[in-house]
């Protein structure tokens, strides 16, 4: 029982790293030193959204491994093999569910109107919250974001 708890906690810790930082102040190291474009704009619409990671299958794989190991402790011989297979199947389902739940984040979808009249939409984290009518800048390049004009 103690081993199963250790596997479960380990799986949760590994999966908690699945949620990417979507805030406007976060940059990937590959984006540093890159030149991007800046366009002045005005916020037209703001909407709260939920953001979740794309299906990476990491949760299913880790769950299957943990479930298979835990299931193999059941029985002897053939029972151990069946326990491992059943544990792997249940672990894969549980790992997939856990990955989905642990990667959910709150986000904001902005619709902005560029000074040339074109409209754009962008979704990002909740670290910056702007109101309709507020002047802002649309930054785009490797990673796009909208920030308040100061």
Order of alpha helices (4+ residues) and beta strands (2+ residues): alpha-beta-alpha-alpha-beta-beta-beta-beta
